[in-house]
């Protein structure tokens, strides 16, 4: 089962959690209170860089799409431009991270991104539902996106034998998955939707998707004249590059080992401090340096982004230093790893969970992708700790792993 009692799982008292929340809130206030010209220059420079990159790619494809080298460079460059627009610009601007500038062109209420889904729909499903109910089974639609089984708390059906194929398709077509998520097609198929509202949503989505398709596969190809087929193919490849990369970054932040899942019980009377703690436990970071940070829209700091969704993305690295210290102080794990490792773990989970639970080795309370407070039932209370240091979740996990290894050795012997 997913975690049903977060304080017990985290080995923190109510006062501990409130103190932790106060420290995390202080970090937020310190950084957001220091935003200024340097940060404004960053977002303006990023917009100029992205637009320059896209113009260069479009121009190259316009005049040279029939040349293989020009085609490859143009398609790749356009893919990078689309990644930057979606990740570092669209995602973050629509989160309200730059609203403090009061610039009507760089504002969460006016920005529309280069993707088939509408900004209006995405802000509802992502900013509100996902960030409020992060990784809560049954409330957060991002837990499996209505297609994948990513935790043993999701009841298995034969449909999930196709888990790997579904994820491959979702990665290649990710912008479409994001675009239709707000339509709640599962409810539509079961007749549980408000049909008038559904038709309104569908109309908005169809108009936006139509404009995107016309731009990438009609307008720009026609400008290329005889090379229209090559330009259309380059645009298709660029969209594919953006889709796969975006899927990888997002999945690495939510589904590798150590990114916990929760039950609906967890949000009953949840305080701000408890929300902070849940965000920390349910997220994972990517290590990789400045290039990975920029190309991921700084979602390489997914833990910090989930704690501070409206914090300007260029300051998340700064926040991460202090958040790590808070984790050390309260003996909490800080889940992070290289993108290839984290992405492999998500695929491993998706592959395993294509099978029913009785075919899997680990239990529903103690598996790499699904933990609960019951995994610590056999550990001593209180946990032994080094003098002057707290014995919290990180220590509990270490003792638990040691106990499992000892049992395995004893069984083999």
N, C-alpha and C positions, 0 to 999 in steps of 0.2 A: 504494500500500500504506500501511497505518497505520504508525506509528512502531515500528521494531523495535529501535532502539538509542537509548534516551533520553539518555544522557550525550552521545553524538555530536550528536544533534539539538539539545540544549540548549547545546552548546559549553561543557560544564563537565567538569572532571577529577573523578576519584573523590574527591580531597581537597576540591575545591570543593563537591561535593554533600554531603559529610559536614559541612562547615562551615555550609552553608546549612541543613541539617537541624537542627543544634545551635541555630542562631539561631531557627528556627521553634519548636523545642521550648521554648526559653526564653520566647518569647512566650506559649505555652500555659501554662507553669508560673506565670508572673507573673499572668496574668489569672485562671486558675482558683484560684490561691492567694489571690486578693483577693475572692472571692465572699462575700457577706454579706447583711446585713439589707436593703440597698437592692435587691438582686437578688430576694430573697424577696418583698419588697413588690411588685416589678414583676409577678411571675407571679401573685400573689394578686389584684392589681388587674386584670390581664388576664382572669382567670377570672371575676371579678365583672362586668367590662364585657361579656364575651361572653354570659354567662348573662342579664344584664339586657337585652341586645339581643335575644336569642332570646325571652325572656318577652314583651317589648314587641311583637315581631312576631307571635307566636302569639296574644296577646290581641287585637291589631288585626284579625287574620284571623278570630278567633273571633266577634267582634261586628260586623265590617264587611266581610266578604269579598265581599258582593254589591255593594258600592259600589266603583266603578272606581278612584277615587283611593286609598281605603283598601287595596284589593287590591294596587295597584301599590307603595304604600309598604310594605305588609306583606311582599310577596314579595321586594322589594329588600332590606329590612332583614334578613329571614330568610336571604337569600343571603349577605349580609355576615357575619352571625353564624356561618353554616356555614363560611365562608372562615377566619374567625379561629379557630374551633374546630379545623379541620383543619390549618391552616398554623402558627399561632403556638402553639397548644396541643398538639394530638394529635401532629403530626410531631415537635415538639421534645421534648415530655415523653417520648415513647416512644424517643427517641434516648438517654435517660438524662441529658439536660442539667440536670435538676433533682433528680436522685437524691441529690445532696450535702445536700439539705435533710432527708433521712430522713423525709419526710412520706408516709405510706402512701397518701394520696389523690392525690398529685401525684408519681407514681413510674412508671418505665418498666415495672414488672412488673404494675401494677394498672390503668393508664389504658386505657380502651376508647373509641375515637373514633366520631364521627357519620358513618359511612360503611359501605357494604355489606360491605367486606372486614374480616377480623378483624385485631386488633392482633398476634396471635401470628404469623399468616402474613406480615404486612407486615414485621415486625421481622426475619424470616429473609431475605426477598427484598431488603429495602432496607438495613437496618443492617449485615447481614453481607455478602451477595453483592454488592450494588451498591457499597457503600462500600469494600469490600476490592478489588474488581475494576473500579473505575470506568472506564468507556469502553473496556474491553478487549473487542475483537470476539471473540465466541464464549464469553465468560465472564460478561459483564454483560448480563443480559436487558433492561436499560433501553436498550440500544443498539437502538432500533427496536421494542422491546416485542413482538418476535415477529411484527410486522405490517408495520412501516415499513422502508424502505430509507433509511438516514441517512448511509451512508458507501459509497464505491466499493469498499470491501473486502468488502461483502456482495454475493455473486454475484447478478447480475440474472436475474430470471425474468419472464415476461409478467404474472404476478400483480401486479408492482409498477407497472404502468400505472395502477393504482388508488390510488397513494400518497396523492394529495391527498384523495380521498374517504375513505380509511381514517383519515387524520389528523383530518378534520372529524368523523367518527363517534367517534373516540377522544376528542377534546376534549369533545364533548357528553356522552359516557358515561364520563368518565374514572374515576369511582369504581368502575365495574364492571370497567374494565381493570385497575385496581389490585387489585381484589378477586379476580379470577380468575388473576392472574399466577402466584401460588404453586401453582396447580393444574397448571401445565405441560401444557396441553392438547395441545401439539404432540407431546410424548412419549406422551400417552394415545392420540392418533389413530394413532400408529405402533406402538402396543403395546409401548413400551419402558419403561413405568412399572411400579412396584410397585403392583398393583391394590388390595391391602389398604390401603396408605398413601394411595392416591388417594381411596378411598372415605371414609377418615377425614377427609382434608382437605375433601372435598366436603361431608361432613356438617356440619363446623364452619362452612364458608362458607354453606351453605344456611340454617342456623339464624340466623346473624348477618344475612344478607340478608333473611330472612323477618321478623325483628324490625324492621329498618329500613323495609321496605315497609309493614308493619302500622302503624308509628308515623306515617309521612308520608302514607299514602294510605287508612288506615282509621280509626285512633284520632282524630287531630286533625280530619279532615273530619267524622266523626260528631258531635264536640263542637260543630261549627258549625251543626248542624241543617239547615235548608233551604239554607244556603249551602255544603253539603258539596262540591259540584262545584267551586265557586270556590276553596275552601280546598285541595282536592286539586291543582288546577291551579297555585295559588300555590306549593305545596310542590314541584311538578315544576319550575317556573321557578327557584325558589331553588336546587334541586339543580343545575340547568343552569348557573346563574351561577357556583356554586362549582366545578363541573367544568371549565368553560372557563377560568376564572381560574387554577385550579391547574395545568392543562395548560400554559398560557402561561408561568407562572413557572418550572415545572420544565424545559420545553423551552428557555427562554431561558438557563438555567444550564448546559445540556449540549450543545446542538446549533448555536449560532450560529457564524459564522466565528471561528476561533481556538481553539475548544474541541477539543483534539486527541483522536484515537482511537489505540489501541495494540494490539499483538499479544500473544498468550499468552506469547511469549518474555520480555516485559518483567517478568513476575512471578517468573521463576526466580531464586531466591536474593535477592529484593528486600529491601534494608535499610529501616529506618524512614525514613532520610533520602531514599532513592530513592522511597519511597511518597509522602512529602511532595511531592517534585518532580513526580511523576506527577499528583497531585491538582491542583496548581497549573496544570499545562499542560492538563489535561482539563476545566477549569471556566471559567465566565464569570460576571461580575457584572452586575447591573442598577443603573443610576443613576436616581434619581428622588426622593430625599428621605425624610423620616420616615414619611409616609403609605404610600408604596410599600414601605418597609422593614417596617412593621408588618403590612400586608395580605399581604405575601409570606411572613410568618413569619420575616422577616430572611433569607430565601433570596435576597434581592437581593445578599447577600454569599455567593454560592455558593462562591467560591474559598475563603474562610475557613471556611465550613461543611464543605467537603470536607477541609480540612486538620485542622480541629478539630470533628468531628461531635458530640462530647459537651460542647462549650462552650456555656454558656447563651446563648440567641439574642440577648438584649439587649446582650451584650458583643462581638458580632461586628464592629460598626462600629468599636469601639475597636481590635480586633485588625487590622482592615483597614488602618489608618494605618501600623502597623508592618510588615505584610506588604508593602505597597506599597514601603516603604523597602528591604526585603530584595530585592524584585524589581529595584529601581533599582541596588542594590549589585552584584547578580550579572547585570545586564543581561538580565533576563527580561521578557517582555511581561506586562502585567496587563490581561487582556481585560475590558472593561466598556463598557456603552452603555445608552441609554434603552430601556425595555421595547418600545415600538413598533418601534424599529430592530432590536433583537435578535430579536424575534418574527418580523418580516418576513424576516430572514435564515434563520431555521429553516424557514419556509414555502418560501422560495426553494430551499433545499437539498432539501427533500422533493419539490418540483415537479421540479427537475432530475433527481433520482435515480429518478424514475419511468421514466426512459429508460435504455437500455443504455449502457455506457461509450463505445462507438464513436460514439455520437451526441452526446457531450459534448466541449466544447472543451478543457478542462483535463485534465491527466494524473492518474493515480492517486497520484502522488507530490507533486503540486503543484496542488491545487485549494483553493478557500476553505474547504471543509469537511473536506478530507483531505490531510494533509501527511505527509511522511516525511523522514528524514535525507538521502535521495538527492536532494532538491531543491537541496541545497547543493553538489553534486558539482563544479560549475564555479567556485565561489568560491575566492579565494586563501586559502592557509593559511600562517601564521595571518592572521586578519583584521586589516586596519589599524584602529588604535584611537587615540583621543585620549590623549595622555600622561597617565598617572595614572588612567585609566579602563579598565574591563574591556571586552573585545570579546566579547560572548556572543550569545545567541539573538536578542535584539532588534536588535543591530547586523547580524547575519547576515541577518535578514529585510529590513532596510532596504537592504542591498547587493543582495540577491536581487531585490527589487522594482525597484530602479534598473536592474539588468541586464536584467530583462524589458522594462521600458519602452524601453530603448535598442534592444533587438532588434525591438520592435514598430515603433519609429520608422524603423529601418533597413529593415525589410521594406516599409513603406509608401513610403519614398523610392525 
